[in-house]
C-alpha cells in the first residue's frame, strides 16, 4: 500500500468505510467498499477482496449458547479499495473537535451494579455455576451530529489521546456506526499460526498518575492474579480444541494504556482449519463472558436480560496471504462508542466478577474502563469521564515484561504508564507468576515419554472445555483420545472413560448430572477403568456413599498442594462443592482428604479413581506427572 493523496484522504460521504490503526502503526488503513450481511461465520465471503466482518455478541448462538437475541446482523464490509494514510495526514483531514455531547449516565446505577455483583458472587459462583462472570453496564447520551461525523471526530480524539490500543478504529456501514480503541486482540491466524491474547486484571491509574508501589500492589493482589489465570485457562481450552498441537503461553506482559494498565499473556498454536471456523469455535473471549464459557453465557442472558449488540463481539479483518491462504486479525469490541441515526450514544463497559470481588471496586472498574472513550467523545463531566488521563510517554509501547529498564526517577513529573511498567521490580514481580504454572503450557509442546502408549480413552465433556485440555495432555502422554459431549456419549470399546468437569450442583437432577451419574455408575458396575475429574469426582463420591457439602469459600481458580497417590501434587482447583468423609475406614475405597479437613479431594478403589483438582489446568505444575503415574494403575 502507498500513502494516499490529501485530497482523497477521507471516504466520500455516501461510502461505507472502516478506518483502522493497528497498534502504534504510523498509518491508518482506509477500507471502503460494499456491505453485505450474512447469517453465519461460514458465510463470510472470502473471494478476492479483504473483508472486515463485524460480529455481534448474538452470533454466539452458532455455538449453541444462550443469548438475549436482538438479531443484530453479522455485517461484512467487502473492501473494494484499501489505502494507507499517515496518521498525521489523516488527523489533518478529520474534524478538529468532537460534537456536543449530552450525558445521561449509566443504564444501571452504581448501587444497582454493586447489587448485581453481590448476587453473582453468592448465587452463581457460590452455587457452583462457574469461576467468573463478566457483566456489563452502558453509559448513555446523545450527540448533536450525524453518525458519520461523530465517529470520525471520535477517532481523531482517540488517535490523539489514547495509547496501548491493539486497534483504534471508526466504522460507518449501513446504519452501524462506532469508534473505539480496543486493547485486546481476540485472535489472529497468520499462515496457520493462531495467536490469542487473554487480558485480565486492571490497575486503575490514580489521578496523579501510576506509581511503582501502586503497580506492585496490583501485581500481588490475589483477585487480580486469579482473574488472569482463570481467563488463561479458559482460552487454553479454546486453543486445545482448534490447535491439534495445543497452545503454549508466552508472557506475562503489562499493557499500559492512558487510564489503566492490564496484565496479559499471549497464547500460540498451529491450525489447518479455515480461519472462519477458528473464529466460530472461539466465540467469544472469556474476558468478556466468563468461565466455563457455556454456562457463563447462560448467566449473562439470565442476569443482564438485555441484548449486548456488538459489545463483546469482534471485528475480524480477513486478508489473503501467501499461496491464497486466508489470514484473520480480530480485536474484541470493547472500549467502543456506538451511535445510531437518532444520535443516541452507548458506551458499554464490564468487569470480571470472581469469588473475592469487591462490589465497589467492580463499579469503579466499569467507570475507569469507559472513561477513556467517554473523554474522547466529549462526556467530560466527572460522573461520565472519571479521573483525567495520566501522563503518556510519546515512545510508549503496548507491552513491558522481562528486560525492563531502570526505575524511573522519583523527582520531576510523574512517570508515564510505560515507564512504571518498565521498572525492574515491577518486571520481576510480574514474571514471578510463571513460577506457579505448569511447565507444559509454557514451552513448545512435543510428545513426552509415552507411559500411555496404546491406550484408548474418551473424555466425556460436561459443558466445560477443560475436557479439551485434559484430552490434549493425554495425547502428549501417548494415548489415543476423543472428546464426546455428555449428550452424545455412548459406551464403546475404549480402555478408559474420563467423565470431566462442569458447572452446577452435583446433587441436582438436571439431565447432564443424571447422565454423568449413569455413565459413572455403569462403568463402576462393569469394573472397567474410570477416572473422574472435578464435578464427576463429586458425583462418584456421592455414588460411593459420601456426603457433599457446599464450601463457604469456593476454590475457584485456586492452587493447592496435597499428597495424592504417591507424592505431593500442586493442582488448580475450581470447585464450589466438595465431597466430605469422616476419618473412618471405608472398605474397598481409599479416600484422600485435604490435610486438616474432612474434604475428600481424591478417591481410589479397584479400577477407578477420581480427582477434585484439575491436572490439565495451567495452575497444575504436577498435573501431567500425576496422570502419568495414576492412569497405568487403573488400566494395567
N, C-alpha and C positions, 0 to 999 in steps of 0.2 A: 504494500500500500504506500502511496505517496501523499504528502500533505496537500490538502485541498487549497484552492484559492480563496481569499477572504470573502469575495462576493457571493460564494456559494457555500459558506460555512454551515448555515442552518438549513434544515429541510424546509421545503415550501409549506405554506400554511395548511394545505389540504393533504399533505403526505403523512401517513403513519411513520413513526420513527422510534428508534432507540438510540440513545447516546450513552456510551459506556466507557468509563475509565477503569482499567484493571490495575489494582494496587496503586503504586505511585508512578505509573507509566507517564511518559512525557506527552502522550497523545490520548485523545478521546476518539473512540470508534463511533462513526456515524453510520447507522444502518437504516435504510429506507426500502420500502417495497410494498408487498400486498399482504393483507391479513386474511388468515384462514383459521376457522375454529374446527377442532376435531374432538372426538369423543374420548379417545384413549391415547396413552403414550405410544402404543404400537402404530398409531395412525399419523404421528408426526411426520410430515413429508420430507424425506431425505432423498432428494433427486440430484440436483446440481448446486443449488444456491445454499448459502448458510441460512440457518433457521434459528430464530430466537423463540423458544417455546416458553410460555408463561403459565405455570401450573398452579391452579387454586388449591387450597387445602382440601376441598371436597374430592379431589382426584384420588384421595386415599381409599375411596370405595373400590378402586381397582385391586386393592389387596384384601378386600372383604372386610375392612374395618368400619366401625361405626363412625358416623359423622352427622352433624347438623347440615343438611344439604341445601345450599342456596342456588344450585345449578349454575354457578359461575363457570364460564367457558374456559376450556384449555385453549388458549389463544396463541397462534403462531404468526410471527412476523417473518415472512419469507423475503430475505434480503436480496433485492434485485440490484441494489447499489450499496457499496461499502467503501468508506473513506476513513482516513486517519487525519485528524486535525490536531495540531499542537494545542495543549491546554490553554496557554495564554492567548492564542488566537481565538479559540472558542469563547473564552471568557470575555474578550472584547466584543464579541457579537451577541452574547447573552444579555438579558435585561440586567440593568445596573442595580436594581433594588427589587425586593420582594413585594408583591401586592399586599394591601392592607388585610390583616387577619383578625377576625373576631373570635376570641377563645370562648368556648362553652364549658370546658372541663372534662374530666373522665366520666365515662358512662357508668362506672362503678366508683363510688366514693372510697376514700381511704378506709373508712370503717367497714364498708361492705366487702372490700377486697381482703382486709385483715380477717374478717369473719370467715371468708371462704378459705383462707389459708388454714385457720384453726380446724375447720370442718374436714379438710383434706387430710391433715395430719392424724386426726382422731378416727375419722370414718373410712378413709381409704387406705392410707399407709398403716394405720393401727389395726386394720382388719385384714391385712394381707393382700390387698388389691394391687400392690406394686411398691417399688422402691422410691420412685419420684414421679412427679406430675408437673406439667407446665400449664398454668392457667394465665390468661391474658386479660387485660382491660384496654380500652381505647380512648385516647384523648380526641375530642371532637371540637369542631369550629367551622367557621365559614370564611371564604376568601373572596375578595372583591375583584375577580378577574375570570377570564375563561380558563379552562383546564390546561390548554397548551401553553399559554403564557405563564401560568402558575408553575408548572413542572420545570420549565426552562429557567425561570427565576430561582426556584429552589435548588436546581442543580448548580447554578452559579454560586449560591451561598454555601452549598456543601463542598464544592471544589475548593473554595477559599478557606473554609473554617473547620473541616473535619480532617482527621488523619487516621491512618491504620486500617482503612476500609479494604476489604477484598475487592469489591466493586463499588463504584459510585456511579449513579445512573439516573436517567429520566426516560420514561416511556410514554408514548401517546399513540394509542392503537384502537380505533373504532370504539370510542367511549370509555376505554380503560386508560387512566392517566395517573401516573405516580412518579415519585422521585425518592431516592434514598441513598444510604451509604451502609451497605451490609458488611459487617465484619467477618462473616462466616461463609466459607466455602462448604457447600453440601458435598459435592464430589466433582472430580474431573476424571475423564477417561481419555488418555492420550497414548496412541499406539498400543492399546491393550493394558496400559498401566492405570489402575484405579487408585485415586487418592481421595481420602475423606479427611475431614478436619473438625473433629469434635472440640467445641469451645464451651467451657463452662467455668463457673466461678467468676465473681465480679468484685473488683476493688473500685469503690466509688471515690473518685478523687475529691478531696476536700476543697473548699472554695479557694484556699491559698495555694493549691497545687499538691500533687502527690509527694510523698516523702519516703525515704528508705525505711524508717520504723513502721510507717503505715503499710508499706508493701510487705514487709516481713510478717507483720501481724496477720495480714490477709493470707499469705502463703502457708502459715501454720494454723489457720483456723480450720477446725475439724469439718465443719459444714462445707466450707469451700473445697477442701481436699476431697471429701467423699463425693461431692457433687460432680467433680470432673471425672473421678474414677468410674462412677456409675454410667456416665454417658459414653466413656471409652468402652466399657464392657458392652454396652448396647450397640455401639457401632461396630465392634468386633464381631458381634453376631451377624450383622449385615454383611461384613466383609467375608466371613466364613461361608456364607450362603452363595455369594456371587463370584468368589475367587477360589478355585479348587485348591490352590496352594496356600490359602489363608491370607491373613493380613497381619503385618507387623507394625508396631508402634514406633514412631520417631518423635523425639522430643524429651521432655515437655518444653514449651516455649511460653513467653509472655507476649500478649498482643496489646500494646498500648494504643489507646485512642484519646480523643480530646478530653473526655469526661470520665472514662472508665478504663481499666485495664483488665483483660481476661487472661485466663490460663487455657492452654490448648495443647493437643497432640496432633500429629499427622499420622494417618493410617495408610498403608500402601500394600497393594496386592496386584496380581495379574488375572486377567479375564479374557476369554474369547467371545464373550456374549455381545450381542448388539447393544450399543450404548443406551438405546431406548428401553431395553429390558433391564439393564442395570439400573436405570433411573426408576423404573416401575418397582423393582424389588427393594429399593432403598427409600421409597416414600414413607414417611418423611423423617427428618433428623430427630433423634431422641432429645436433642437440646431444645426442641420446640414442641415435643409431645410428652415424653416421659418413658418410664420403663417398668415392666415389659411393655413394648410399644402397642400391641394389640389391645391390651386391657387399658392402657393409658388413653387410647382414643375413645374407648367406651366411657371412661371417667370424664374426659373433656366434653363429650357430647352431653353427658348427664349433668355436668356441673355448669358449663358455660351456657348451654341452652340457646345459643345464638350462633349463626354461621361465622366463620373466620374470613370469608372472602379469600383474598390472596395472601393474607398474613400466614406465615409459617410454611407457605408453599415454596416453590423455587422458580427462578429463571434459568433456562438451560440453553446455552448457545452451542448448536451443533455445527461443526465445520468438517469439511472433507480433508483428511490428512493424506500422508504418503500412501500410494497404492490404492487410493479410493476408499480407505478405511475411515469411518466417521469417528471424530472425537467429540467430546462434550465438556463444557465448563459451566458449572451450575452453582451460583450462590443461593443462600437461603433468603427468602423475602422477609427480612426483619429490618428495623430502623428505617422504616419507609413511610412516607406520607401519601395518601390516596385522596384524589379529588374527583367529584362527579360533575355532571353537566350543570347542576344547580349550585355549584360552589361549595358543597358540603365536603368537609375535610375530616379524615380519620387517620390517627397515628397510633397503631396498636403497639403494645409492649407487654411482655410476660416475664414471669420469674419461675425458676425451678424450685419446687417445694419438696423438701426432704424431711426426714423424721425429726431433725433438730432445727428446722426453720423457725425463725422469729417473725411473727406476723408484721410487726412494724418495720423490720429490716426488708422484708419482701415488698412491702408497699413502697419503701424508699427506692428499692431496686427498679421497680417499674417506672418510677418517675425519672430516675437517672438515665435509664436506657432510652426513654423517649426524649430526653432533654436536648440532645444534640440536634435531632431532626426538628424539634419544636422551635429551637432558637433559629435554625436556618430558615424556617418558613414564616418567621415573624411573630411567633407566640412568645412574646418577651416578658410577660408578667411572671413574677416569681412562682406563682402557682403552676404555670404552664411549663416554664423552661427549666426550673431548678437553678442550681448554682451556675455562675459564669464559667466559661471554659478556662482550663488551666493553660499555662504557657506551653507552647509546642515548638520543638526544635525543627527548623526547616529541613534538616538532614535526617529526621526521624524515619525509621523503617518499621515494618509491621511486627517483627519478632525479635526477641532477645532471649538468649539462653546461655549455654556454655560459651566460653571465650569472651566473657564480658570485660568491659574496660574498667578504669579506676573509679572509685567512689566520687560522686560529684562534690565540688567544693561547697561547704556549708554556708560560706559567705556569699553575698550578692543575691541576685534574683533566684526565686525557687527553681529547682531543676525541672527540665521537661519530663513528661512521662517516659520517653525513651531513655533518658539519662538515668532515671531511677531504676528502670528495668535492667540497665546495663551494669548496675552496681555489683561488685564481686560477691558480696554476702548474699544479695538477692539471688544472683545466678546460682550460687552453691546451694542455697535453701531450696530453690526450685528443682534442681537436678537431683536432690536427695530423694525426691519422690520415687525415682526409679528403683531405689534400694528395696522398696516394699513389693515390687511387682515380679510377675513370673517372667523369667528369662526367655521362655519360649516365645512370648509375644513381643519381645524387644529385639530379637535378632532375626536375620533372614531364616526362613523356615526350610529345613531339609528333613528328610526322614531320619528319625533317631534309630537307636537299636530297635530291633523288632521282636519284643517279647510276645506280641500278639499276632505274629505272622500266621496266616491261615485261618484266623478266627473270623467268623461272620457275625455281625451284630446289627440290631435295629434300635434306634433311639426313638422313643415314642414322644413326639412333641406335644406338650400340654399347654400350648399358647404362650410359650416363652422360648425365643430363639437361642437361648443358651444351648438348646439342643444341637444347633449347628456348630457351635464352638466345641461341644463335647464330641461330636462326630469327627470334627477336624483333628482333635488330639488323638483319638483312637486310630484314625487313618495314619497319622505320623508314627504311631506305635506298631503299625503293620497290619491292622485289622481291615477287613472289608465291611464298610458301614453304610447303611442308608438311614434316612430320617423319614418318619411317617407321622402324619397328623394323628392325634388321638381318634379323630372321627373316621379316619380311613384305615387304621391299622387292623390287619387280620393276622392271626398266628401263622407262622411259616416254619421253615426248617432252620432258622438262624440259631447259631450256638448260644448267643447271649441276647437278652432283651433288657433294655435300659429305659424304663419309664422316667421321664425327665421332670424338670422344674416347671412351675406355672404359678399364676396368681390364685388367690381365693382361699376359702376356708376348707381345709382337708376333711372336715366332718360334714360338709354340705352334701346336698343331694342333687346338684345340677348334673346334666348328662356327662360333662367332661370328667367330673370327680367319680361318678359311678363307673364310667368306662375304665378309668385308671384302676379303680378298686377291683373290677372284674379281671382286667389283664394281669394284675399282680397276683390276685387270688388263684387264677388258673395256673399261672407259672409256678407258684408255690406248691400247689396240689400235685402238679406233674413232676416236681422235683428237678426242674430244669434251671440252668443258670440265670440269675436275675441280679441286676444292680439298680437300685432305686436312688434317685437323687432329689433332694430338697422336698418339694411338695409330695413327690411319690414316696420318699422316705417316711414322711408323716403318715401317709395312707397305709404303708406297710406296717408301721408301728402300731397303728390302730387295729389292723387285722391280727397283729401278734398279741393283742390284749393290753397294750399300753394306753395310757390316757394322753390326751392332747390338751395343751394349755396355750392361751394367748399371752404372749410376752408383754409385760408392762413397758419394756423398752425394746422395740424391734431391732433385730440385727440386719439392717438394710444397708448394704454396701460396707459392711464392717469386716475387718480382717482379724482372725482369731487363730491361736495356736493351741493344739491339743495333741495328746497321744492317740494315734489312730493306726491300728493294725500293724504293730511292729515298730513304730517310730513316731517322733513328733512331726506334725504336718500343719503348716500355716495355710489356711484356705480363706477365700472370701465367702461371706455369709449374706444371704438375702432372705431372711425368714422373719415372719411375724408370729407364727405359731411354732411350738416345739412339742415333741414327744417328751413325756416325763416318766421316770422309772425309779421307784424307791430302791434303796440298797437291799435287795433280796434276790436270791437265786431264781433264775427262770430256766427251767430245763430246755435244752436244745437251742437256747438263744443267748448269744453274747451281747451284752449291752455296754456301749461305751458312753460314759457320762462326762460332761464337761466338769473339770475338776472343781470341787467345792459346791456343785449344784446337783439337782436331780434331772437336768436336761439330758435327754438321750440323743446324742449327736451322731451316733452310728450304731448299726446292728449287724450281727453276723450269725448265720445259722445254716449248716449244711451247705447248700449250693447257692445261697443268696446272701447279699449284703446290701447295706444302704448307707448313704451319707447325707447329713444335713447340709454340709458345706458344698461349694461348687468347685470341683477340681479343675474345671475348664476356665474359670474366671481369671482375668488379668491380675486379680488380687490374690491368686493362689500360686505362690512360687513353688510349692511342693505338690501341686496337683498332678502333674504328669507322672512323677515318680510314684505317687500313691496309686494311680491307676495301673501302672506297670507292675507293681508288686501285688495288688489286690486281685485283679481280674484273673490271672492264671490260677489262683487258688480256688476260684469258682468254676472254672471251665476245664481244669486239668483232670 
